[in-house]
Amino acid sequence: VWVGWQLEGLTLPHSVRDVLRARLDRLSPNARGIADLVAVTGTAVVHEVLRLAATDDVIAALDEAALLAALEELRAHGIVVEQVEYGAITYNVAHPMLRQALTDLVGLARERSLHATIAMAIESAHGARAERFAEQIAAHWRLADPAVNARVAVRWLLLAGRQAMERLARREAAGVFRAALDRADAYPDVVDAEMVPVLLDELARLYRRLGEYHQAIAMCVRARDLAIARHDDIGVAIAERRLGLANEGLGRRAEAIAHFDAGIARALNAGDTMLLARLRLAKGDSLQALGQPVDARREIAQALDLAEQRGDVELLARAHRSLLKLHTWSGPAHRAWAHARSAVELAEQSGARNLAWSAHWTAAVLSGFTSNLTALQHHLARATALADELHSPLLQLRTLEIAIEFYSGTGDWDRALVEGERAVVSARALDQTTLLARLLYWVGSVYLHRGESTEAQRLFDEAWSVSGAGAVDLQQPFEVHGVLPALSARVMWLGAVGDHARAIALGREALAVADRTGYVAWAVYRLLPSIAESAAALDDRTTLEEMRQRLARDSALLAHTVGRGWVSLVDGELAHRAGSLDAAISALQLAISTLESVPFPFDAARARVRLARVLQAHGDTDEATREARAALHVLEGLGAKPAADDARSLLRAMGARLPVKRVAPGLDGLTGRELEIVRLVSRRLSNKEIGVHLDISARTVGTHLANVFDKIGIRDRTALGDLAREQGLHR
């Protein structure tokens, strides 16, 4: 029987239970009561706590001598072990399976009663220092009878939730706060009425940080209704602000603004300038996301005035961050950078990590637009670290988006697809429609450049659907940061399939959206270049010249290096068509050097193919061949099959000897989805487990693996996993 207890993890057989019951029946009542207490405690119990709990429990007249005798009896029977931890004598059940059997014999009703007794004993034992042990005390109150001392239980649950928040254990904190709220709701005559608004406040903030916006909204509505009932303008304003932020998180910007307006009215009535400034900043952020920069600038300016009057560092950081966002999308770049420096410095100084993340995140976006890779890497690294510190799935996802955009632009396409596919799944799960539209755009663009048109079309169509791009009314507010990427994706797709007339027509509609909002950043890359490419394909020089002028204007406004590269590229196309071959060569060489300086290798390589065509027309076949070969080398390395085929066709037309197609070593030729599956195979997951992880069927996983085996010439799953681990794909 006793050897059987060493088989930890197995269910205790009935024969063992019977032997244990018989052994316990031979214990004295005091020893049996102490055994129950030690077992229910769940961990090592300090001597003083055990003494106090035993006195409060049904064990009668248990003095120190009787307690020691009972403990000696339990030790003699091998039921309890004694040891010293941090200078204190503690007792624990001899084995986990023995604890299981003891608690089973205690019974549920008595177990709940004992948890309340233990909670009160821990509090008494630690006296003035008890709050340090709030989580331990609250753990017992959660398991106790809810009807017992509900008021005391709620107090300890609240303290425990706050301690969990300090540890950034948000999911754990949510469970504790929710248990406290449920108990307060169940026993309103016992629990202090003011505890409910406090718990609602904690849960509203917590659910929003967890990305559980629907739960946050439910908490905020209750908090607002309670504040209205007690005529608390500040309480209503706080609740309305949080309702706005939660709706903003769901992409419901118009609803968010309505809540912010309601909060502003209450804050004005209460004369709370701090709260008023925060509401105006929140409203300004929503207005700029809806493409209303003039109104947004007005709200932010009023908030900035209030922040400067108060001299509040955190409030000033929020104001500069909002202006940073505004100027990042609409320019001018030098103003955006001025606000970026202020926002980052003040946010770090304030110690508010969520705010610091937002400042670094927006600065990283600005760095990407202005091709400042040193700044991009710095701000992206800091934003990533802060998102990880805050354990926020949403902040981690939004930070990952910038990395994916960076990978797609700089040619790390395998990584862009692996990370992008994962991010798309997360965005769907978190109900992030605007962010999802952008992720679908980045990932779909890579698939399109690699010639995987079916996958690209699927992602672009989903971006179109979730963003609502097909139903945009320029007279009504809309989520511009989802709509413009979706429109750009479709323009790019139409050009790729040769429907250039429709691409230009839809591109002009997208430009009207950019003009309506003033957010030229989304137009510079890739909307204007995509329209220009379709215009070049149709030899529509009027449209090509128009796109060139817009690119020049907007690129200068944003200090956008990639945009400037495309200006030179279009200059080369126009000069070529006008017969000015020398001017075309100079312009295309400038475009290549500009794009390679970013570096944007895909765009630069395609510019080399254009240059090769001009050189060929100029009669410089040798130089044309060198440029085409250089472009082909880059394009094949990227896996950009359509563009690589174009370069090969040009070389063939010039009669040049074609280089042997490069055999991609290892896993280079796989798609993003295939790489993700190989990564999971390297972690030794089965097809069923991979399917659950990626939300696809095991059969689909098998189909993808069959394609992988065909591509890389491996037929052994173990060998595939070994290869993936050798290349570091398992990390």
C-alpha positions in Angstrom: 0.0 0.0 0.0 2.7 2.5 1.0 4.8 1.7 -2.0 1.7 2.3 -4.2 1.7 5.9 -3.0 5.1 6.5 -4.7 3.4 6.1 -8.1 2.6 9.8 -8.2 0.0 10.8 -10.8 -2.1 7.7 -10.5 -5.6 7.5 -9.0 -5.5 6.0 -5.6 -7.1 2.4 -5.7 -10.1 1.6 -3.6 -8.0 -0.9 -1.6 -5.5 1.8 -0.7 -8.3 4.1 0.3 -9.8 1.4 2.5 -6.4 0.8 4.2 -6.0 4.5 4.7 -9.5 4.9 6.1 -8.8 2.1 8.6 -5.5 3.7 9.6 -7.1 7.2 10.1 -9.9 5.7 12.1 -7.3 4.6 14.7 -6.1 8.2 15.1 -7.2 10.3 18.0 -9.8 13.0 17.2 -7.1 15.7 17.6 -4.7 14.0 15.2 -7.5 13.4 12.7 -8.5 17.1 12.8 -4.9 18.3 12.4 -4.5 15.9 9.4 -7.5 17.4 7.8 -6.2 20.9 8.2 -2.7 20.1 6.9 -4.2 18.3 3.9 -6.7 21.0 3.0 -4.1 23.8 3.3 -2.5 22.4 0.1 1.1 23.5 0.9 3.4 23.5 3.9 1.6 25.1 6.8 3.5 27.1 9.5 3.2 26.0 13.1 1.5 29.2 14.3 -1.1 29.1 11.5 -1.8 25.5 12.3 -2.2 26.3 16.0 -4.7 29.2 15.3 -6.6 27.2 12.7 -6.9 24.2 15.1 -8.2 26.5 17.9 -10.9 28.0 15.6 -11.9 24.6 14.1 -14.0 21.9 15.7 -11.1 20.5 17.6 -12.0 21.1 21.2 -9.6 22.6 23.9 -6.5 22.1 21.9 -3.7 23.7 23.7 0.0 23.8 22.6 0.7 20.5 24.4 -2.2 18.7 22.8 -1.3 20.1 19.3 2.3 18.8 19.7 1.0 15.4 20.8 -1.4 15.2 17.8 1.5 16.2 15.4 3.8 13.6 17.0 1.0 11.0 16.4 0.7 11.9 12.8 4.5 11.8 12.3 4.6 8.4 13.9 2.0 7.1 11.4 4.0 8.6 8.5 1.1 10.9 7.5 2.8 14.3 8.3 6.4 15.4 7.9 8.0 18.2 9.8 10.7 20.6 8.5 12.2 24.1 8.9 11.6 26.6 6.1 13.1 30.1 6.4 13.5 29.7 10.1 9.9 28.6 10.7 8.7 25.1 11.6 6.3 23.8 8.9 4.2 20.7 8.4 3.1 19.0 5.2 1.4 15.8 4.1 4.0 13.0 3.5 3.0 12.4 -0.2 0.7 14.0 -2.8 -1.4 10.9 -3.2 -1.9 10.8 0.6 -3.1 14.4 0.4 -5.6 13.5 -2.3 -6.9 10.6 -0.2 -7.2 12.8 2.9 -9.1 15.6 1.2 -11.4 13.1 -0.4 -12.3 11.8 3.1 -12.8 15.3 4.5 -15.8 15.9 2.3 -16.7 19.0 0.3 -18.7 20.8 3.0 -16.1 20.5 5.7 -13.3 21.3 3.2 -15.0 24.6 2.4 -15.3 25.4 6.1 -11.7 24.5 6.7 -10.5 26.9 3.9 -12.3 29.8 5.6 -10.7 28.8 8.9 -7.2 28.6 7.3 -7.7 32.0 5.6 -8.5 33.7 9.0 -5.6 31.8 10.7 -3.1 33.1 8.2 -4.4 36.6 8.6 -4.2 36.4 12.4 -0.7 34.8 12.4 0.8 37.6 10.3 -1.0 40.5 11.9 0.1 43.8 10.5 2.1 42.1 7.8 -0.8 40.0 6.6 -1.3 42.1 3.4 2.0 40.7 2.1 0.3 37.3 2.1 -2.9 38.5 0.4 -2.7 36.1 -2.5 -2.2 33.1 -0.2 -5.2 34.2 2.0 -7.4 35.0 -1.0 -6.7 31.5 -2.5 -8.4 30.0 0.6 -11.3 32.5 0.5 -11.9 31.5 -3.1 -12.3 27.9 -2.1 -14.4 28.7 1.0 -18.2 28.8 1.4 -19.2 32.1 -0.3 -21.7 32.8 2.4 -19.0 32.8 5.1 -17.6 36.3 5.8 -18.3 37.6 2.3 -17.2 41.1 3.2 -13.8 39.9 4.5 -13.4 37.6 1.5 -14.0 40.3 -1.0 -11.4 42.6 0.6 -8.7 39.9 0.4 -9.7 39.0 -3.1 -9.3 42.6 -4.2 -5.9 42.9 -2.6 -4.8 39.6 -4.2 -5.9 40.8 -7.6 -3.9 43.9 -7.3 -0.8 42.0 -6.2 -1.3 39.7 -9.3 -1.5 42.8 -11.4 1.8 44.1 -10.0 3.3 40.8 -11.1 1.7 41.3 -14.5 -0.2 38.1 -14.0 -3.3 39.6 -15.7 -5.2 36.4 -16.4 -4.8 35.3 -12.8 -5.8 38.8 -11.6 -9.0 38.7 -13.8 -10.0 35.5 -12.2 -9.5 36.8 -8.7 -11.3 40.1 -9.3 -14.2 38.3 -11.0 -14.5 36.0 -8.0 -14.7 39.0 -5.7 -17.3 40.7 -7.9 -19.5 37.5 -8.0 -19.3 37.3 -4.2 -20.2 41.0 -3.9 -23.2 40.6 -6.2 -24.4 37.5 -4.4 -24.3 39.2 -0.9 -25.0 42.9 -1.4 -26.3 43.2 2.2 -23.0 42.1 3.6 -20.3 43.4 1.2 -19.7 47.2 1.3 -21.5 48.9 -1.6 -18.4 50.9 -2.6 -16.5 47.7 -3.4 -18.5 47.0 -6.5 -17.5 50.2 -8.4 -13.9 49.5 -7.4 -14.0 45.9 -8.7 -15.7 47.0 -11.9 -13.0 49.6 -12.4 -10.2 47.1 -12.0 -11.9 44.6 -14.3 -12.7 47.2 -17.0 -9.0 48.2 -17.2 -7.8 44.6 -17.0 -10.1 43.2 -19.7 -9.1 46.0 -22.1 -5.4 45.2 -21.6 -6.1 41.6 -22.2 -7.9 42.5 -25.5 -11.2 41.2 -24.2 -13.1 44.2 -25.2 -16.6 42.8 -24.9 -16.0 41.9 -21.3 -14.5 45.4 -20.7 -17.6 47.0 -22.2 -19.9 45.0 -19.9 -17.9 46.1 -16.8 -17.9 49.8 -18.0 -21.7 49.8 -18.6 -22.3 48.6 -15.1 -19.8 51.2 -13.7 -21.4 54.0 -15.6 -24.9 53.1 -14.5 -23.8 53.0 -10.8 -22.1 56.4 -11.2 -25.2 57.9 -12.8 -27.3 56.6 -9.9 -25.1 58.3 -7.3 -24.8 61.5 -9.4 -21.0 61.1 -9.8 -20.0 63.0 -12.9 -16.3 62.0 -12.6 -17.3 58.3 -12.3 -19.5 58.6 -15.4 -16.7 60.4 -17.3 -14.2 57.7 -16.4 -16.6 54.9 -17.4 -17.4 56.7 -20.7 -13.7 57.1 -21.5 -13.2 53.4 -20.9 -16.2 52.5 -23.0 -14.8 54.6 -25.8 -11.4 52.9 -25.5 -12.9 49.4 -25.6 -15.0 50.3 -28.6 -12.0 51.8 -30.2 -10.2 48.5 -29.6 -13.0 46.7 -31.6 -12.6 49.2 -34.4 -15.9 50.9 -33.6 -14.5 54.4 -33.9 -17.9 56.2 -34.3 -19.3 54.6 -31.2 -16.0 55.4 -29.3 -16.3 59.1 -30.2 -19.9 59.2 -28.9 -18.7 57.8 -25.6 -15.8 60.3 -25.5 -18.2 63.2 -26.1 -20.4 62.0 -23.3 -17.4 61.8 -21.0 -16.1 65.2 -22.0 -19.5 66.8 -21.1 -19.3 65.1 -17.6 -15.7 66.1 -17.1 -16.4 69.7 -18.0 -19.3 69.7 -15.5 -17.1 68.3 -12.8 -14.2 70.7 -13.6 -11.7 67.8 -13.8 -9.0 69.1 -16.3 -6.9 66.0 -16.2 -9.7 63.7 -17.1 -10.9 66.2 -19.7 -7.5 66.3 -21.4 -7.3 62.5 -21.5 -10.8 62.3 -23.0 -9.9 64.9 -25.7 -6.7 63.0 -26.6 -8.7 59.7 -26.9 -11.2 61.4 -29.1 -8.4 62.9 -31.2 -6.9 59.4 -31.7 -10.3 58.1 -32.9 -10.8 61.1 -35.2 -7.4 60.7 -36.8 -8.1 56.9 -37.4 -11.4 57.9 -39.1 -9.5 60.2 -41.4 -10.6 63.5 -39.8 -7.2 65.1 -39.2 -8.5 68.7 -38.8 -11.0 67.7 -36.1 -8.4 65.5 -34.5 -5.8 68.3 -34.4 -8.3 70.6 -32.7 -9.0 68.1 -29.9 -5.3 67.3 -29.4 -4.4 71.0 -29.3 -6.9 71.6 -26.6 -5.6 68.7 -24.6 -2.0 69.8 -25.1 -2.9 73.3 -23.7 -4.4 71.6 -20.6 -1.4 69.4 -20.2 1.0 72.3 -20.4 -1.1 74.2 -17.8 -0.9 71.3 -15.4 2.8 70.5 -16.2 1.9 66.8 -16.0 4.6 64.6 -17.6 2.4 61.7 -18.4 -0.3 63.9 -19.9 2.2 65.8 -22.0 3.6 62.5 -23.2 0.1 61.5 -24.3 -0.4 64.7 -26.2 2.9 64.5 -28.1 2.2 60.9 -28.9 -1.2 61.8 -30.4 0.5 64.5 -32.5 3.2 62.1 -33.5 0.5 59.7 -34.9 -1.2 62.5 -36.7 2.0 63.8 -38.4 3.3 60.3 -39.1 0.4 59.7 -41.5 -0.1 63.2 -42.9 3.3 64.9 -42.6 5.4 66.9 -42.5 8.1 64.4 -41.4 10.2 67.0 -39.4 7.2 67.8 -37.2 6.5 64.1 -36.6 10.1 63.6 -35.5 9.9 66.5 -33.1 6.8 65.0 -31.5 8.4 61.5 -31.5 11.4 62.8 -29.5 9.2 64.5 -27.0 6.7 61.6 -26.7 9.4 59.0 -26.1 11.4 61.0 -23.6 8.3 62.1 -21.6 6.7 58.6 -21.7 9.9 57.0 -20.4 10.2 59.7 -17.8 6.6 59.1 -16.6 7.2 55.4 -16.0 3.9 54.5 -17.7 4.9 51.4 -19.7 1.8 51.2 -21.9 2.3 54.8 -22.9 6.0 54.2 -23.5 5.1 51.3 -25.8 2.7 53.5 -27.8 5.4 56.2 -28.2 8.1 53.8 -29.4 5.6 51.9 -31.6 4.6 55.0 -33.5 8.2 56.2 -33.7 9.0 52.8 -35.3 6.3 53.4 -37.9 7.7 56.8 -38.6 11.2 55.4 -38.9 10.0 52.8 -41.4 8.3 55.5 -43.5 11.4 57.7 -43.5 13.8 54.7 -44.1 15.7 55.4 -40.9 16.6 51.7 -40.2 18.8 52.6 -37.2 15.9 54.4 -35.5 13.4 51.6 -36.6 15.5 48.9 -35.0 15.9 50.9 -31.8 12.2 51.7 -31.4 11.0 48.3 -32.6 13.3 46.6 -30.1 12.1 48.8 -27.2 8.4 48.4 -28.2 8.9 44.6 -28.4 10.5 44.5 -24.9 7.7 46.7 -23.4 5.0 44.5 -25.0 6.6 41.4 -23.5 7.0 43.0 -20.1 3.3 44.0 -20.1 2.3 40.5 -21.2 -0.2 42.0 -23.6 -1.3 39.8 -26.6 -2.6 42.9 -28.4 0.5 45.0 -27.9 2.7 42.1 -28.9 0.6 41.6 -32.1 0.7 45.3 -33.0 4.5 45.3 -32.5 4.8 42.2 -34.6 3.0 43.9 -37.5 5.8 46.5 -37.8 8.4 43.6 -37.9 6.4 41.8 -40.6 6.2 45.0 -42.7 10.0 45.5 -42.2 10.7 41.9 -43.2 8.5 42.1 -46.3 10.2 45.3 -47.4 13.8 44.3 -46.8 13.5 40.9 -48.4 13.3 38.5 -45.4 10.2 37.0 -46.9 10.4 33.6 -45.3 10.3 35.2 -41.9 7.6 37.6 -43.0 5.4 34.7 -44.0 6.0 32.6 -40.9 5.4 35.5 -38.6 2.7 37.0 -40.7 0.6 33.8 -40.8 0.8 33.5 -37.1 -0.1 37.2 -36.6 -3.2 36.8 -38.9 -4.5 34.0 -36.8 -4.0 36.0 -33.6 -5.7 39.1 -35.2 -8.7 37.0 -36.1 -8.9 35.6 -32.6 -8.7 39.0 -31.0 -11.3 40.5 -33.3 -8.9 43.1 -34.6 -10.5 43.9 -38.0 -8.4 47.0 -38.9 -5.1 45.4 -37.8 -6.1 42.2 -39.6 -6.7 44.0 -42.8 -3.2 45.5 -42.7 -1.6 42.1 -41.8 -3.5 40.4 -44.7 -2.1 43.2 -47.0 1.6 42.6 -45.9 1.4 38.8 -46.0 -0.6 38.8 -49.3 1.9 41.1 -50.9 4.8 38.7 -50.3 2.7 35.8 -51.6 1.9 37.8 -54.7 5.6 38.7 -55.4 6.4 35.0 -55.0 3.9 34.1 -57.6 1.5 32.3 -55.2 -1.5 34.2 -56.7 -4.2 32.0 -55.2 -3.0 32.5 -51.7 -2.5 36.2 -52.3 -6.0 36.6 -53.7 -7.5 34.8 -50.7 -5.8 37.1 -48.3 -6.5 40.3 -50.3 -10.2 39.3 -50.5 -10.4 38.9 -46.8 -8.8 42.3 -46.2 -11.4 43.8 -48.6 -14.2 42.1 -46.6 -13.1 42.8 -43.0 -12.1 46.4 -43.7 -15.4 47.3 -45.5 -13.4 48.9 -48.3 -16.1 48.1 -50.9 -18.7 50.2 -49.0 -16.8 53.4 -48.2 -18.8 56.6 -48.3 -16.5 59.6 -48.3 -19.2 61.6 -46.6 -19.2 59.2 -43.6 -16.4 58.3 -41.2 -14.6 55.0 -41.8 -11.6 53.2 -40.5 -8.9 54.6 -42.8 -6.0 52.5 -41.6 -7.8 49.4 -42.7 -9.6 50.7 -45.8 -6.5 52.2 -47.5 -4.3 49.0 -47.2 -7.2 46.9 -48.5 -7.7 49.2 -51.5 -4.0 49.2 -52.2 -4.0 45.4 -52.1 -6.7 45.2 -54.7 -5.0 47.7 -57.0 -1.8 45.7 -56.7 -3.7 42.5 -57.5 -5.5 43.9 -60.5 -2.2 45.1 -61.9 -0.6 41.7 -61.3 -3.3 39.8 -63.3 -3.1 42.3 -66.1 -6.4 44.2 -65.5 -4.6 47.6 -65.6 -7.6 49.8 -66.6 -9.5 48.6 -63.5 -6.4 49.0 -61.4 -6.0 52.6 -62.4 -9.8 53.3 -61.8 -9.8 51.7 -58.4 -6.5 53.4 -57.6 -8.0 56.8 -58.2 -10.8 55.9 -55.9 -8.3 55.0 -53.2 -6.4 58.3 -53.8 -9.7 60.1 -53.2 -9.8 58.3 -49.8 -6.3 59.4 -49.1 -7.1 63.0 -50.1 -10.3 63.0 -48.0 -8.3 62.1 -44.9 -5.0 63.7 -45.7 -3.2 60.5 -44.9 -0.7 60.5 -47.8 1.6 57.9 -46.1 -0.7 55.0 -47.2 -0.6 56.3 -50.8 3.2 56.7 -51.2 3.9 53.0 -50.8 2.4 51.0 -52.6 -0.7 52.7 -54.0 0.9 55.3 -56.2 3.6 52.9 -57.4 1.0 50.3 -58.3 -1.0 52.8 -60.3 2.1 54.0 -62.0 3.0 50.4 -63.0 -0.4 49.9 -64.5 -0.2 53.2 -66.3 3.2 52.2 -67.7 1.8 48.8 -68.9 -0.9 50.7 -70.8 1.5 53.4 -72.0 -0.8 55.9 -70.3 1.7 58.7 -70.1 -0.8 61.3 -68.7 -1.5 59.1 -65.7 2.1 58.2 -65.3 3.1 61.9 -65.2 0.3 62.6 -62.7 1.4 59.8 -60.4 5.0 61.1 -60.7 3.9 64.5 -59.5 2.0 63.1 -56.5 4.8 60.8 -55.6 7.3 63.7 -55.6 5.0 65.9 -53.5 4.1 63.3 -50.9 7.5 61.8 -50.7 9.0 65.2 -49.9 6.3 65.9 -47.3 7.1 62.6 -45.5 10.8 62.5 -46.2 10.0 59.0 -47.7 13.1 57.5 -49.2 11.3 54.6 -51.0 8.8 57.1 -52.4 11.8 59.2 -53.8 13.2 56.0 -55.3 9.9 55.5 -57.1 9.9 59.1 -58.4 13.3 58.4 -60.1 11.9 55.1 -61.4 8.9 56.8 -63.0 11.2 59.5 -64.3 13.2 56.8 -66.1 10.0 55.3 -67.6 8.8 58.7 -68.9 12.2 59.5 -70.3 12.4 56.1 -72.0 9.0 56.6 -73.6 10.1 60.1 -74.8 13.2 58.6 -76.4 15.6 60.3 -74.0 17.6 57.1 -73.3 20.5 58.8 -71.5 18.1 60.6 -69.1 16.2 57.3 -68.6 19.5 55.5 -67.7 20.5 58.2 -65.2 17.1 58.3 -63.6 16.9 54.5 -63.2 20.4 54.3 -61.8 19.4 56.9 -59.2 16.3 54.8 -58.4 18.3 51.7 -57.9 20.8 53.3 -55.6 18.0 55.0 -53.6 16.1 51.8 -53.2 19.2 49.7 -52.4 20.1 52.3 -49.7 17.0 51.5 -47.7 17.4 48.6 -48.5 14.4 47.4 -50.5 15.9 44.7 -52.7 12.8 43.6 -54.5 12.0 47.1 -55.8 15.6 47.7 -56.6 16.0 44.5 -58.6 12.9 45.2 -60.6 14.3 48.7 -61.4 17.5 46.9 -62.6 15.3 44.9 -65.1 13.9 48.2 -66.3 17.4 49.6 -66.6 18.5 46.6 -68.6 15.7 47.1 -71.1 16.7 50.8 -71.6 20.4 49.8 -72.0 19.4 47.2 -74.5 17.5 49.9 -76.5 20.5 52.1 -76.1 22.6 49.4 -77.8 24.7 48.5 -74.7 23.9 44.8 -74.6 26.8 43.9 -72.3 25.8 46.3 -69.6 22.1 45.3 -70.1 23.1 41.7 -69.6 25.1 42.5 -66.4 22.1 44.4 -64.9 19.6 41.7 -65.8 21.9 39.0 -64.3 22.3 41.0 -61.1 18.5 41.5 -60.9 17.9 37.8 -61.5 20.3 36.8 -58.8 18.4 38.9 -56.2 15.0 37.9 -57.4 15.7 34.2 -57.3 17.2 34.6 -53.8 13.9 36.2 -52.8 11.8 33.6 -54.5 10.1 36.3 -56.6 9.2 33.9 -59.4 7.2 36.2 -61.7 9.8 39.0 -61.6 12.6 36.4 -62.0 10.9 34.9 -65.0 10.7 38.5 -66.5 14.5 38.9 -66.0 15.1 35.5 -67.6 12.9 36.4 -70.6 14.9 39.6 -71.1 18.2 37.7 -70.9 16.9 35.1 -73.4 15.8 37.9 -75.8 19.3 39.4 -75.7 20.8 36.0 -76.5 22.6 35.9 -73.3 23.6 32.6 -71.7 21.1 31.9 -68.9 22.5 31.1 -65.5 21.5 27.7 -64.2 18.5 27.9 -61.9 19.7 28.1 -58.4 18.7 25.1 -56.4 17.5 26.5 -53.1 19.3 24.8 -50.2 17.2 23.3 -47.5 13.9 25.0 -47.0 14.4 28.2 -49.0 11.8 27.4 -51.7 8.9 26.7 -49.3 5.8 28.9 -48.8 5.0 30.7 -45.6 2.4 28.1 -44.6 4.7 25.2 -45.5 7.5 26.8 -43.4 5.2 27.1 -40.5 4.2 23.4 -40.7 7.9 22.4 -41.0 8.6 24.5 -37.9 5.9 22.6 -36.0 7.2 19.3 -37.3 10.6 20.2 -35.9 8.9 20.5 -32.6 7.7 16.9 -33.0 4.0 17.8 -33.2 1.7 15.3 -35.0 -0.5 16.3 -38.0 -3.5 16.6 -35.7 -1.6 18.8 -33.2 -0.3 21.0 -36.1 -3.9 21.3 -37.4 -5.2 22.5 -34.0 -2.3 25.0 -33.8 -3.0 26.5 -37.2 -6.8 26.0 -37.2 -6.7 23.7 -40.3 -7.6 20.0 -40.7 -5.0 17.2 -40.2 -5.7 16.2 -43.8 -4.7 19.7 -45.0 -1.5 19.4 -43.0 -0.8 16.1 -44.7 -1.3 17.7 -48.1 1.1 20.5 -47.3 3.7 18.0 -46.0 3.4 16.0 -49.3 4.2 19.2 -51.2 7.2 19.9 -48.9 8.6 16.4 -49.4 8.3 16.9 -53.2 10.0 20.3 -53.1 13.0 19.3 -51.0 13.4 15.7 -51.9 12.9 14.3 -48.3 10.5 11.5 -47.6 11.2 11.0 -43.9 9.4 13.1 -41.3 12.3 12.7 -38.9 14.8 13.9 -41.5 12.6 16.9 -42.2 12.6 17.8 -38.5 16.3 17.4 -38.3 16.9 19.7 -41.3 14.5 22.3 -39.8 16.3 22.2 -36.5 19.7 22.5 -38.3 18.5 25.7 -39.9 17.1 27.1 -36.6 13.5 27.0 -37.8 12.3 25.3 -34.5 13.0 28.5 -32.5 
